[in-house]
Amino acid sequence: SQAKKQPGGGSAALLINQSPKPITDYRLLLAKLNLTAASYDARDIWARKSLGAVSAALNLTVPAYDSAFVLLTPTAAAIA
């Protein structure tokens, strides 16, 4: 997986599956992305939908030869 810092303390992360087998329940640890807010709003960029709020990790499933692209933004409560 690769990640890039975003304005406002968030991060965008890309997980690429180059295998003929799906990746199930990949645990994207927010601490490994140096994300330290109490919680983040997760958004699936490809599907254009919210994945809800996450605090320590985001679980992702990626089909064979596909990718997951997510945007993590600190929640309003985490910023206040």
All heavy atoms as a GROMACS GRO file, in nm:
protein
  584
    1SER      N    1   0.083  -0.118   0.000
    1SER     CA    2   0.000   0.000   0.000
    1SER      C    3   0.088   0.125   0.000
    1SER      O    4   0.199   0.122   0.049
    1SER     CB    5  -0.095  -0.001   0.120
    1SER     OG    6  -0.024   0.007   0.240
    2GLN      N    7   0.038   0.230  -0.056
    2GLN     CA    8   0.105   0.359  -0.061
    2GLN      C    9   0.011   0.463  -0.002
    2GLN      O   10  -0.110   0.450  -0.014
    2GLN     CB   11   0.139   0.397  -0.206
    2GLN     CG   12   0.237   0.306  -0.272
    2GLN     CD   13   0.376   0.321  -0.215
    2GLN    OE1   14   0.421   0.430  -0.187
    2GLN    NE2   15   0.443   0.210  -0.196
    3ALA      N   16   0.067   0.567   0.057
    3ALA     CA   17  -0.016   0.673   0.115
    3ALA      C   18   0.047   0.808   0.087
    3ALA      O   19   0.169   0.819   0.071
    3ALA     CB   20  -0.033   0.652   0.264
    4LYS      N   21  -0.038   0.911   0.082
    4LYS     CA   22   0.010   1.047   0.061
    4LYS      C   23  -0.067   1.140   0.154
    4LYS      O   24  -0.191   1.137   0.157
    4LYS     CB   25  -0.010   1.091  -0.083
    4LYS     CG   26   0.042   1.230  -0.109
    4LYS     CD   27   0.037   1.268  -0.253
    4LYS     CE   28   0.095   1.408  -0.264
    4LYS     NZ   29   0.100   1.457  -0.396
    5LYS      N   30   0.005   1.223   0.227
    5LYS     CA   31  -0.057   1.320   0.317
    5LYS      C   32  -0.145   1.415   0.237
    5LYS      O   33  -0.114   1.448   0.122
    5LYS     CB   34   0.050   1.402   0.390
    5LYS     CG   35   0.124   1.324   0.494
    5LYS     CD   36   0.037   1.311   0.615
    5LYS     CE   37   0.115   1.249   0.729
    5LYS     NZ   38   0.031   1.209   0.837
    6GLN      N   39  -0.254   1.460   0.301
    6GLN     CA   40  -0.348   1.552   0.240
    6GLN      C   41  -0.361   1.675   0.329
    6GLN      O   42  -0.333   1.669   0.448
    6GLN     CB   43  -0.486   1.485   0.225
    6GLN     CG   44  -0.486   1.364   0.134
    6GLN     CD   45  -0.451   1.401  -0.009
    6GLN    OE1   46  -0.518   1.482  -0.071
    6GLN    NE2   47  -0.345   1.342  -0.061
    7PRO      N   48  -0.405   1.786   0.274
    7PRO     CA   49  -0.425   1.906   0.356
    7PRO      C   50  -0.525   1.876   0.468
    7PRO      O   51  -0.616   1.795   0.451
    7PRO     CB   52  -0.483   2.008   0.258
    7PRO     CG   53  -0.443   1.958   0.123
    7PRO     CD   54  -0.435   1.809   0.134
    8GLY      N   55  -0.508   1.941   0.582
    8GLY     CA   56  -0.601   1.924   0.693
    8GLY      C   57  -0.573   1.805   0.781
    8GLY      O   58  -0.656   1.768   0.863
    9GLY      N   59  -0.459   1.740   0.763
    9GLY     CA   60  -0.423   1.628   0.850
    9GLY      C   61  -0.473   1.492   0.805
    9GLY      O   62  -0.465   1.396   0.880
   10GLY      N   63  -0.522   1.482   0.685
   10GLY     CA   64  -0.570   1.354   0.634
   10GLY      C   65  -0.466   1.283   0.550
   10GLY      O   66  -0.350   1.324   0.543
   11SER      N   67  -0.508   1.174   0.487
   11SER     CA   68  -0.419   1.097   0.402
   11SER      C   69  -0.501   1.022   0.298
   11SER      O   70  -0.616   0.985   0.322
   11SER     CB   71  -0.341   0.996   0.487
   11SER     OG   72  -0.242   0.933   0.410
   12ALA      N   73  -0.442   1.002   0.181
   12ALA     CA   74  -0.501   0.918   0.078
   12ALA      C   75  -0.417   0.791   0.072
   12ALA      O   76  -0.294   0.798   0.080
   12ALA     CB   77  -0.499   0.988  -0.057
   13ALA      N   78  -0.482   0.676   0.063
   13ALA     CA   79  -0.410   0.549   0.060
   13ALA      C   80  -0.457   0.465  -0.058
   13ALA      O   81  -0.576   0.459  -0.089
   13ALA     CB   82  -0.431   0.473   0.190
   14LEU      N   83  -0.361   0.400  -0.123
   14LEU     CA   84  -0.389   0.314  -0.238
   14LEU      C   85  -0.333   0.176  -0.209
   14LEU      O   86  -0.214   0.161  -0.178
   14LEU     CB   87  -0.324   0.373  -0.364
   14LEU     CG   88  -0.336   0.291  -0.492
   14LEU    CD1   89  -0.480   0.281  -0.537
   14LEU    CD2   90  -0.250   0.352  -0.602
   15LEU      N   91  -0.418   0.075  -0.218
   15LEU     CA   92  -0.378  -0.064  -0.199
   15LEU      C   93  -0.400  -0.136  -0.332
   15LEU      O   94  -0.512  -0.139  -0.383
   15LEU     CB   95  -0.461  -0.129  -0.089
   15LEU     CG   96  -0.440  -0.278  -0.066
   15LEU    CD1   97  -0.297  -0.307  -0.025
   15LEU    CD2   98  -0.538  -0.330   0.039
   16ILE      N   99  -0.293  -0.190  -0.388
   16ILE     CA  100  -0.300  -0.258  -0.518
   16ILE      C  101  -0.281  -0.408  -0.496
   16ILE      O  102  -0.185  -0.450  -0.434
   16ILE     CB  103  -0.192  -0.205  -0.615
   16ILE    CG1  104  -0.214  -0.055  -0.638
   16ILE    CG2  105  -0.196  -0.283  -0.746
   16ILE    CD1  106  -0.102   0.011  -0.717
   17ASN      N  107  -0.374  -0.485  -0.549
   17ASN     CA  108  -0.364  -0.631  -0.542
   17ASN      C  109  -0.318  -0.682  -0.678
   17ASN      O  110  -0.392  -0.678  -0.775
   17ASN     CB  111  -0.501  -0.692  -0.506
   17ASN     CG  112  -0.494  -0.842  -0.492
   17ASN    OD1  113  -0.387  -0.902  -0.506
   17ASN    ND2  114  -0.607  -0.904  -0.465
   18GLN      N  115  -0.195  -0.732  -0.683
   18GLN     CA  116  -0.139  -0.784  -0.807
   18GLN      C  117  -0.149  -0.935  -0.813
   18GLN      O  118  -0.083  -1.000  -0.896
   18GLN     CB  119   0.006  -0.739  -0.822
   18GLN     CG  120   0.018  -0.588  -0.830
   18GLN     CD  121   0.162  -0.541  -0.837
   18GLN    OE1  122   0.255  -0.609  -0.796
   18GLN    NE2  123   0.181  -0.421  -0.890
   19SER      N  124  -0.231  -0.992  -0.728
   19SER     CA  125  -0.245  -1.137  -0.717
   19SER      C  126  -0.373  -1.186  -0.786
   19SER      O  127  -0.471  -1.112  -0.794
   19SER     CB  128  -0.249  -1.174  -0.568
   19SER     OG  129  -0.290  -1.308  -0.552
   20PRO      N  130  -0.374  -1.313  -0.830
   20PRO     CA  131  -0.497  -1.369  -0.886
   20PRO      C  132  -0.600  -1.404  -0.777
   20PRO      O  133  -0.709  -1.446  -0.807
   20PRO     CB  134  -0.450  -1.494  -0.960
   20PRO     CG  135  -0.324  -1.533  -0.891
   20PRO     CD  136  -0.261  -1.405  -0.845
   21LYS      N  137  -0.561  -1.386  -0.650
   21LYS     CA  138  -0.652  -1.413  -0.539
   21LYS      C  139  -0.693  -1.282  -0.473
   21LYS      O  140  -0.612  -1.190  -0.463
   21LYS     CB  141  -0.584  -1.503  -0.435
   21LYS     CG  142  -0.551  -1.640  -0.487
   21LYS     CD  143  -0.488  -1.725  -0.380
   21LYS     CE  144  -0.454  -1.862  -0.436
   21LYS     NZ  145  -0.393  -1.948  -0.336
   22PRO      N  146  -0.817  -1.272  -0.426
   22PRO     CA  147  -0.859  -1.149  -0.358
   22PRO      C  148  -0.787  -1.132  -0.224
   22PRO      O  149  -0.745  -1.230  -0.162
   22PRO     CB  150  -1.009  -1.168  -0.338
   22PRO     CG  151  -1.031  -1.315  -0.346
   22PRO     CD  152  -0.924  -1.370  -0.434
   23ILE      N  153  -0.771  -1.007  -0.185
   23ILE     CA  154  -0.721  -0.976  -0.051
   23ILE      C  155  -0.846  -0.953   0.034
   23ILE      O  156  -0.928  -0.866   0.002
   23ILE     CB  157  -0.635  -0.848  -0.051
   23ILE    CG1  158  -0.509  -0.868  -0.134
   23ILE    CG2  159  -0.599  -0.808   0.092
   23ILE    CD1  160  -0.428  -0.740  -0.152
   24THR      N  161  -0.863  -1.031   0.138
   24THR     CA  162  -0.980  -1.015   0.224
   24THR      C  163  -0.937  -0.965   0.360
   24THR      O  164  -0.837  -1.009   0.415
   24THR     CB  165  -1.056  -1.148   0.239
   24THR    OG1  166  -0.967  -1.248   0.288
   24THR    CG2  167  -1.114  -1.195   0.107
   25ASP      N  168  -1.011  -0.871   0.411
   25ASP     CA  169  -0.987  -0.814   0.544
   25ASP      C  170  -0.846  -0.761   0.564
   25ASP      O  171  -0.782  -0.787   0.665
   25ASP     CB  172  -1.020  -0.916   0.653
   25ASP     CG  173  -1.169  -0.950   0.654
   25ASP    OD1  174  -1.249  -0.857   0.630
   25ASP    OD2  175  -1.205  -1.065   0.679
   26TYR      N  176  -0.796  -0.686   0.467
   26TYR     CA  177  -0.667  -0.618   0.483
   26TYR      C  178  -0.686  -0.509   0.587
   26TYR      O  179  -0.779  -0.429   0.579
   26TYR     CB  180  -0.620  -0.557   0.351
   26TYR     CG  181  -0.488  -0.484   0.362
   26TYR    CD1  182  -0.368  -0.553   0.354
   26TYR    CD2  183  -0.484  -0.346   0.382
   26TYR    CE1  184  -0.246  -0.487   0.365
   26TYR    CE2  185  -0.363  -0.280   0.394
   26TYR     CZ  186  -0.245  -0.351   0.384
   26TYR     OH  187  -0.125  -0.285   0.397
   27ARG      N  188  -0.601  -0.505   0.686
   27ARG     CA  189  -0.614  -0.409   0.796
   27ARG      C  190  -0.516  -0.294   0.774
   27ARG      O  191  -0.396  -0.309   0.794
   27ARG     CB  192  -0.586  -0.481   0.928
   27ARG     CG  193  -0.627  -0.409   1.049
   27ARG     CD  194  -0.634  -0.507   1.167
   27ARG     NE  195  -0.637  -0.437   1.292
   27ARG     CZ  196  -0.746  -0.386   1.346
   27ARG    NH1  197  -0.860  -0.397   1.283
   27ARG    NH2  198  -0.741  -0.322   1.460
   28LEU      N  199  -0.570  -0.180   0.732
   28LEU     CA  200  -0.490  -0.059   0.710
   28LEU      C  201  -0.482   0.015   0.844
   28LEU      O  202  -0.579   0.074   0.890
   28LEU     CB  203  -0.555   0.028   0.604
   28LEU     CG  204  -0.485   0.159   0.568
   28LEU    CD1  205  -0.348   0.132   0.509
   28LEU    CD2  206  -0.570   0.239   0.472
   29LEU      N  207  -0.366   0.007   0.909
   29LEU     CA  208  -0.347   0.069   1.040
   29LEU      C  209  -0.319   0.217   1.024
   29LEU      O  210  -0.223   0.256   0.956
   29LEU     CB  211  -0.233   0.001   1.115
   29LEU     CG  212  -0.251  -0.149   1.142
   29LEU    CD1  213  -0.126  -0.209   1.202
   29LEU    CD2  214  -0.371  -0.172   1.232
   30LEU      N  215  -0.402   0.300   1.086
   30LEU     CA  216  -0.387   0.445   1.073
   30LEU      C  217  -0.256   0.494   1.134
   30LEU      O  218  -0.196   0.588   1.084
   30LEU     CB  219  -0.507   0.516   1.136
   30LEU     CG  220  -0.644   0.475   1.080
   30LEU    CD1  221  -0.752   0.562   1.140
   30LEU    CD2  222  -0.647   0.480   0.929
   31ALA      N  223  -0.209   0.430   1.239
   31ALA     CA  224  -0.082   0.470   1.302
   31ALA      C  225   0.035   0.454   1.204
   31ALA      O  226   0.129   0.534   1.206
   31ALA     CB  227  -0.057   0.388   1.428
   32LYS      N  228   0.029   0.354   1.117
   32LYS     CA  229   0.137   0.336   1.018
   32LYS      C  230   0.138   0.446   0.913
   32LYS      O  231   0.236   0.465   0.844
   32LYS     CB  232   0.126   0.199   0.952
   32LYS     CG  233   0.165   0.087   1.046
   32LYS     CD  234   0.194  -0.038   0.972
   32LYS     CE  235   0.247  -0.140   1.070
   32LYS     NZ  236   0.313  -0.250   1.004
   33LEU      N  237   0.025   0.517   0.901
   33LEU     CA  238   0.017   0.631   0.809
   33LEU      C  239   0.046   0.761   0.882
   33LEU      O  240   0.030   0.869   0.826
   33LEU     CB  241  -0.122   0.638   0.744
   33LEU     CG  242  -0.167   0.516   0.664
   33LEU    CD1  243  -0.308   0.536   0.613
   33LEU    CD2  244  -0.072   0.489   0.549
   34ASN      N  245   0.087   0.750   1.009
   34ASN     CA  246   0.113   0.866   1.095
   34ASN      C  247  -0.011   0.953   1.114
   34ASN      O  248  -0.001   1.074   1.123
   34ASN     CB  249   0.231   0.951   1.043
   34ASN     CG  250   0.361   0.875   1.050
   34ASN    OD1  251   0.387   0.806   1.148
   34ASN    ND2  252   0.441   0.887   0.948
   35LEU      N  253  -0.127   0.889   1.119
   35LEU     CA  254  -0.252   0.958   1.144
   35LEU      C  255  -0.282   0.948   1.293
   35LEU      O  256  -0.295   0.838   1.346
   35LEU     CB  257  -0.365   0.898   1.061
   35LEU     CG  258  -0.347   0.909   0.910
   35LEU    CD1  259  -0.459   0.839   0.836
   35LEU    CD2  260  -0.337   1.054   0.867
   36THR      N  261  -0.291   1.061   1.360
   36THR     CA  262  -0.299   1.062   1.506
   36THR      C  263  -0.429   1.118   1.563
   36THR      O  264  -0.444   1.122   1.685
   36THR     CB  265  -0.181   1.140   1.564
   36THR    OG1  266  -0.184   1.273   1.512
   36THR    CG2  267  -0.048   1.074   1.528
   37ALA      N  268  -0.522   1.163   1.480
   37ALA     CA  269  -0.650   1.214   1.532
   37ALA      C  270  -0.729   1.098   1.592
   37ALA      O  271  -0.702   0.980   1.564
   37ALA     CB  272  -0.729   1.281   1.421
   38ALA      N  273  -0.828   1.130   1.674
   38ALA     CA  274  -0.908   1.027   1.740
   38ALA      C  275  -0.989   0.944   1.640
   38ALA      O  276  -1.006   0.824   1.658
   38ALA     CB  277  -1.000   1.091   1.843
   39SER      N  278  -1.038   1.007   1.533
   39SER     CA  279  -1.114   0.934   1.433
   39SER      C  280  -1.107   1.003   1.297
   39SER      O  281  -1.077   1.123   1.289
   39SER     CB  282  -1.260   0.916   1.476
   39SER     OG  283  -1.324   1.042   1.486
   40TYR      N  284  -1.134   0.926   1.195
   40TYR     CA  285  -1.128   0.975   1.057
   40TYR      C  286  -1.251   0.930   0.980
   40TYR      O  287  -1.302   0.820   1.001
   40TYR     CB  288  -1.003   0.919   0.986
   40TYR     CG  289  -0.876   0.977   1.039
   40TYR    CD1  290  -0.816   0.926   1.154
   40TYR    CD2  291  -0.816   1.086   0.978
   40TYR    CE1  292  -0.699   0.981   1.205
   40TYR    CE2  293  -0.700   1.142   1.029
   40TYR     CZ  294  -0.642   1.089   1.142
   40TYR     OH  295  -0.528   1.145   1.193
   41ASP      N  296  -1.296   1.016   0.890
   41ASP     CA  297  -1.399   0.978   0.794
   41ASP      C  298  -1.328   0.911   0.678
   41ASP      O  299  -1.234   0.968   0.621
   41ASP     CB  300  -1.477   1.100   0.744
   41ASP     CG  301  -1.569   1.158   0.849
   41ASP    OD1  302  -1.631   1.079   0.923
   41ASP    OD2  303  -1.578   1.281   0.857
   42ALA      N  304  -1.372   0.790   0.645
   42ALA     CA  305  -1.311   0.715   0.534
   42ALA      C  306  -1.403   0.723   0.413
   42ALA      O  307  -1.524   0.706   0.425
   42ALA     CB  308  -1.288   0.570   0.574
   43ARG      N  309  -1.344   0.749   0.298
   43ARG     CA  310  -1.422   0.758   0.174
   43ARG      C  311  -1.356   0.672   0.067
   43ARG      O  312  -1.235   0.682   0.044
   43ARG     CB  313  -1.431   0.903   0.127
   43ARG     CG  314  -1.511   0.919   0.000
   43ARG     CD  315  -1.560   1.061  -0.017
   43ARG     NE  316  -1.642   1.074  -0.136
   43ARG     CZ  317  -1.770   1.045  -0.143
   43ARG    NH1  318  -1.832   0.999  -0.039
   43ARG    NH2  319  -1.838   1.061  -0.256
   44ASP      N  320  -1.435   0.587   0.003
   44ASP     CA  321  -1.390   0.505  -0.109
   44ASP      C  322  -1.391   0.593  -0.233
   44ASP      O  323  -1.498   0.633  -0.279
   44ASP     CB  324  -1.482   0.384  -0.125
   44ASP     CG  325  -1.438   0.290  -0.236
   44ASP    OD1  326  -1.388   0.337  -0.340
   44ASP    OD2  327  -1.458   0.168  -0.220
   45ILE      N  328  -1.274   0.624  -0.284
   45ILE     CA  329  -1.264   0.714  -0.400
   45ILE      C  330  -1.323   0.650  -0.525
   45ILE      O  331  -1.397   0.716  -0.599
   45ILE     CB  332  -1.116   0.755  -0.425
   45ILE    CG1  333  -1.058   0.826  -0.304
   45ILE    CG2  334  -1.103   0.838  -0.552
   45ILE    CD1  335  -1.124   0.957  -0.269
   46TRP      N  336  -1.292   0.523  -0.550
   46TRP     CA  337  -1.341   0.458  -0.672
   46TRP      C  338  -1.494   0.447  -0.672
   46TRP      O  339  -1.558   0.474  -0.773
   46TRP     CB  340  -1.283   0.319  -0.690
   46TRP     CG  341  -1.135   0.306  -0.704
   46TRP    CD1  342  -1.060   0.202  -0.654
   46TRP    CD2  343  -1.041   0.389  -0.773
   46TRP    NE1  344  -0.927   0.219  -0.685
   46TRP    CE2  345  -0.913   0.333  -0.759
   46TRP    CE3  346  -1.052   0.508  -0.843
   46TRP    CZ2  347  -0.798   0.390  -0.812
   46TRP    CZ3  348  -0.937   0.565  -0.896
   46TRP    CH2  349  -0.812   0.506  -0.882
   47ALA      N  350  -1.554   0.407  -0.559
   47ALA     CA  351  -1.699   0.387  -0.551
   47ALA      C  352  -1.774   0.517  -0.521
   47ALA      O  353  -1.896   0.520  -0.528
   47ALA     CB  354  -1.732   0.283  -0.446
   48ARG      N  355  -1.699   0.622  -0.485
   48ARG     CA  356  -1.759   0.751  -0.452
   48ARG      C  357  -1.861   0.738  -0.339
   48ARG      O  358  -1.974   0.789  -0.349
   48ARG     CB  359  -1.824   0.815  -0.574
   48ARG     CG  360  -1.726   0.847  -0.681
   48ARG     CD  361  -1.794   0.914  -0.799
   48ARG     NE  362  -1.695   0.948  -0.898
   48ARG     CZ  363  -1.714   0.940  -1.027
   48ARG    NH1  364  -1.829   0.897  -1.074
   48ARG    NH2  365  -1.618   0.974  -1.110
   49LYS      N  366  -1.820   0.669  -0.231
   49LYS     CA  367  -1.911   0.654  -0.118
   49LYS      C  368  -1.835   0.656   0.013
   49LYS      O  369  -1.715   0.623   0.019
   49LYS     CB  370  -1.993   0.525  -0.130
   49LYS     CG  371  -1.911   0.398  -0.112
   49LYS     CD  372  -2.001   0.277  -0.114
   49LYS     CE  373  -1.919   0.153  -0.080
   49LYS     NZ  374  -2.000   0.034  -0.067
   50SER      N  375  -1.908   0.691   0.118
   50SER     CA  376  -1.851   0.695   0.251
   50SER      C  377  -1.839   0.554   0.307
   50SER      O  378  -1.927   0.471   0.287
   50SER     CB  379  -1.938   0.780   0.344
   50SER     OG  380  -1.892   0.771   0.476
   51LEU      N  381  -1.730   0.530   0.379
   51LEU     CA  382  -1.711   0.403   0.448
   51LEU      C  383  -1.734   0.420   0.599
   51LEU      O  384  -1.714   0.327   0.675
   51LEU     CB  385  -1.570   0.348   0.423
   51LEU     CG  386  -1.536   0.322   0.277
   51LEU    CD1  387  -1.390   0.280   0.262
   51LEU    CD2  388  -1.628   0.217   0.218
   52GLY      N  389  -1.771   0.541   0.639
   52GLY     CA  390  -1.797   0.569   0.779
   52GLY      C  391  -1.674   0.614   0.853
   52GLY      O  392  -1.568   0.636   0.796
   53ALA      N  393  -1.690   0.629   0.984
   53ALA     CA  394  -1.580   0.675   1.069
   53ALA      C  395  -1.496   0.555   1.115
   53ALA      O  396  -1.549   0.448   1.142
   53ALA     CB  397  -1.635   0.750   1.189
   54VAL      N  398  -1.365   0.576   1.121
   54VAL     CA  399  -1.272   0.474   1.169
   54VAL      C  400  -1.180   0.538   1.272
   54VAL      O  401  -1.156   0.658   1.268
   54VAL     CB  402  -1.190   0.410   1.055
   54VAL    CG1  403  -1.279   0.335   0.959
   54VAL    CG2  404  -1.110   0.514   0.979
   55SER      N  405  -1.129   0.456   1.364
   55SER     CA  406  -1.039   0.513   1.465
   55SER      C  407  -0.899   0.454   1.459
   55SER      O  408  -0.804   0.527   1.442
   55SER     CB  409  -1.098   0.497   1.605
   55SER     OG  410  -1.127   0.362   1.630
   56ALA      N  411  -0.882   0.326   1.467
   56ALA     CA  412  -0.747   0.268   1.469
   56ALA      C  413  -0.707   0.205   1.337
   56ALA      O  414  -0.590   0.207   1.300
   56ALA     CB  415  -0.736   0.164   1.581
   57ALA      N  416  -0.805   0.148   1.266
   57ALA     CA  417  -0.774   0.077   1.142
   57ALA      C  418  -0.896   0.074   1.051
   57ALA      O  419  -1.009   0.091   1.096
   57ALA     CB  420  -0.730  -0.065   1.173
   58LEU      N  421  -0.870   0.053   0.925
   58LEU     CA  422  -0.974   0.039   0.824
   58LEU      C  423  -0.955  -0.097   0.759
   58LEU      O  424  -0.845  -0.128   0.712
   58LEU     CB  425  -0.964   0.150   0.719
   58LEU     CG  426  -1.058   0.145   0.600
   58LEU    CD1  427  -1.204   0.158   0.646
   58LEU    CD2  428  -1.025   0.255   0.501
   59ASN      N  429  -1.059  -0.179   0.759
   59ASN     CA  430  -1.051  -0.310   0.694
   59ASN      C  431  -1.096  -0.298   0.550
   59ASN      O  432  -1.203  -0.243   0.523
   59ASN     CB  433  -1.138  -0.413   0.768
   59ASN     CG  434  -1.082  -0.446   0.904
   59ASN    OD1  435  -0.961  -0.441   0.925
   59ASN    ND2  436  -1.168  -0.478   0.998
   60LEU      N  437  -1.014  -0.349   0.459
   60LEU     CA  438  -1.043  -0.341   0.316
   60LEU      C  439  -1.041  -0.479   0.252
   60LEU      O  440  -0.964  -0.566   0.294
   60LEU     CB  441  -0.937  -0.254   0.246
   60LEU     CG  442  -0.928  -0.109   0.290
   60LEU    CD1  443  -0.802  -0.045   0.234
   60LEU    CD2  444  -1.052  -0.033   0.244
   61THR      N  445  -1.124  -0.498   0.152
   61THR     CA  446  -1.121  -0.618   0.068
   61THR      C  447  -1.095  -0.571  -0.074
   61THR      O  448  -1.159  -0.477  -0.121
   61THR     CB  449  -1.255  -0.694   0.077
   61THR    OG1  450  -1.272  -0.738   0.212
   61THR    CG2  451  -1.256  -0.814  -0.014
   62VAL      N  452  -0.999  -0.636  -0.140
   62VAL     CA  453  -0.962  -0.595  -0.276
   62VAL      C  454  -0.967  -0.718  -0.367
   62VAL      O  455  -0.897  -0.816  -0.343
   62VAL     CB  456  -0.820  -0.534  -0.279
   62VAL    CG1  457  -0.788  -0.484  -0.419
   62VAL    CG2  458  -0.808  -0.422  -0.177
   63PRO      N  459  -1.051  -0.715  -0.471
   63PRO     CA  460  -1.058  -0.828  -0.564
   63PRO      C  461  -0.924  -0.851  -0.634
   63PRO      O  462  -0.836  -0.765  -0.634
   63PRO     CB  463  -1.165  -0.784  -0.665
   63PRO     CG  464  -1.244  -0.679  -0.595
   63PRO     CD  465  -1.147  -0.610  -0.504
   64ALA      N  466  -0.911  -0.967  -0.695
   64ALA     CA  467  -0.791  -1.002  -0.770
   64ALA      C  468  -0.762  -0.898  -0.877
   64ALA      O  469  -0.855  -0.849  -0.943
   64ALA     CB  470  -0.807  -1.139  -0.834
   65TYR      N  471  -0.636  -0.863  -0.892
   65TYR     CA  472  -0.591  -0.766  -0.993
   65TYR      C  473  -0.671  -0.635  -0.990
   65TYR      O  474  -0.710  -0.582  -1.094
   65TYR     CB  475  -0.596  -0.827  -1.134
   65TYR     CG  476  -0.514  -0.951  -1.147
   65TYR    CD1  477  -0.573  -1.074  -1.172
   65TYR    CD2  478  -0.376  -0.948  -1.133
   65TYR    CE1  479  -0.498  -1.190  -1.185
   65TYR    CE2  480  -0.299  -1.062  -1.145
   65TYR     CZ  481  -0.360  -1.183  -1.171
   65TYR     OH  482  -0.286  -1.297  -1.183
   66ASP      N  483  -0.696  -0.584  -0.872
   66ASP     CA  484  -0.774  -0.462  -0.857
   66ASP      C  485  -0.708  -0.375  -0.751
   66ASP      O  486  -0.598  -0.406  -0.704
   66ASP     CB  487  -0.918  -0.498  -0.817
   66ASP     CG  488  -1.019  -0.391  -0.856
   66ASP    OD1  489  -0.977  -0.278  -0.892
   66ASP    OD2  490  -1.140  -0.419  -0.848
   67SER      N  491  -0.773  -0.268  -0.713
   67SER     CA  492  -0.716  -0.179  -0.613
   67SER      C  493  -0.825  -0.116  -0.527
   67SER      O  494  -0.941  -0.117  -0.564
   67SER     CB  495  -0.633  -0.069  -0.680
   67SER     OG  496  -0.715   0.011  -0.761
   68ALA      N  497  -0.784  -0.066  -0.413
   68ALA     CA  498  -0.870   0.012  -0.325
   68ALA      C  499  -0.802   0.147  -0.306
   68ALA      O  500  -0.681   0.154  -0.283
   68ALA     CB  501  -0.888  -0.058  -0.191
   69PHE      N  502  -0.880   0.254  -0.316
   69PHE     CA  503  -0.827   0.390  -0.303
   69PHE      C  504  -0.917   0.462  -0.205
   69PHE      O  505  -1.036   0.479  -0.230
   69PHE     CB  506  -0.828   0.456  -0.440
   69PHE     CG  507  -0.758   0.589  -0.450
   69PHE    CD1  508  -0.658   0.626  -0.362
   69PHE    CD2  509  -0.792   0.677  -0.550
   69PHE    CE1  510  -0.594   0.748  -0.374
   69PHE    CE2  511  -0.728   0.800  -0.564
   69PHE     CZ  512  -0.629   0.835  -0.474
   70VAL      N  513  -0.861   0.501  -0.090
   70VAL     CA  514  -0.942   0.564   0.014
   70VAL      C  515  -0.882   0.698   0.057
   70VAL      O  516  -0.761   0.719   0.049
   70VAL     CB  517  -0.957   0.472   0.138
   70VAL    CG1  518  -1.035   0.347   0.103
   70VAL    CG2  519  -0.822   0.438   0.197
   71LEU      N  520  -0.971   0.786   0.099
   71LEU     CA  521  -0.933   0.914   0.154
   71LEU      C  522  -0.974   0.916   0.300
   71LEU      O  523  -1.090   0.885   0.332
   71LEU     CB  524  -1.003   1.028   0.078
   71LEU     CG  525  -0.974   1.169   0.128
   71LEU    CD1  526  -0.826   1.205   0.114
   71LEU    CD2  527  -1.059   1.269   0.052
   72LEU      N  528  -0.879   0.948   0.388
   72LEU     CA  529  -0.904   0.954   0.532
   72LEU      C  530  -0.891   1.097   0.576
   72LEU      O  531  -0.785   1.158   0.559
   72LEU     CB  532  -0.805   0.863   0.606
   72LEU     CG  533  -0.814   0.717   0.566
   72LEU    CD1  534  -0.685   0.644   0.596
   72LEU    CD2  535  -0.931   0.652   0.636
   73THR      N  536  -1.000   1.154   0.630
   73THR     CA  537  -1.004   1.293   0.673
   73THR      C  538  -1.044   1.297   0.819
   73THR      O  539  -1.138   1.228   0.858
   73THR     CB  540  -1.110   1.370   0.590
   73THR    OG1  541  -1.083   1.350   0.451
   73THR    CG2  542  -1.107   1.518   0.622
   74PRO      N  543  -0.973   1.375   0.902
   74PRO     CA  544  -1.012   1.381   1.043
   74PRO      C  545  -1.159   1.421   1.056
   74PRO      O  546  -1.206   1.509   0.985
   74PRO     CB  547  -0.921   1.490   1.102
   74PRO     CG  548  -0.804   1.495   1.010
   74PRO     CD  549  -0.858   1.462   0.874
   75THR      N  550  -1.232   1.354   1.146
   75THR     CA  551  -1.372   1.388   1.168
   75THR      C  552  -1.381   1.523   1.236
   75THR      O  553  -1.285   1.569   1.299
   75THR     CB  554  -1.442   1.283   1.255
   75THR    OG1  555  -1.377   1.276   1.381
   75THR    CG2  556  -1.443   1.146   1.189
   76ALA      N  557  -1.497   1.586   1.225
   76ALA     CA  558  -1.516   1.717   1.287
   76ALA      C  559  -1.493   1.709   1.437
   76ALA      O  560  -1.435   1.800   1.496
   76ALA     CB  561  -1.657   1.767   1.258
   77ALA      N  562  -1.534   1.600   1.502
   77ALA     CA  563  -1.514   1.584   1.646
   77ALA      C  564  -1.365   1.574   1.680
   77ALA      O  565  -1.320   1.621   1.783
   77ALA     CB  566  -1.588   1.463   1.696
   78ALA      N  567  -1.286   1.513   1.591
   78ALA     CA  568  -1.144   1.496   1.614
   78ALA      C  569  -1.069   1.629   1.602
   78ALA      O  570  -0.966   1.651   1.664
   78ALA     CB  571  -1.085   1.394   1.518
   79ILE      N  572  -1.123   1.720   1.521
   79ILE     CA  573  -1.058   1.849   1.499
   79ILE      C  574  -1.091   1.946   1.613
   79ILE      O  575  -1.007   2.025   1.654
   79ILE     CB  576  -1.102   1.909   1.363
   79ILE    CG1  577  -1.055   1.819   1.250
   79ILE    CG2  578  -1.048   2.049   1.345
   79ILE    CD1  579  -1.112   1.856   1.114
   80ALA      N  580  -1.212   1.939   1.666
   80ALA     CA  581  -1.257   2.032   1.770
   80ALA      C  582  -1.179   2.018   1.899
   80ALA      O  583  -1.112   1.929   1.928
   80ALA     CB  584  -1.405   2.010   1.797
   0.00000   0.00000   0.00000
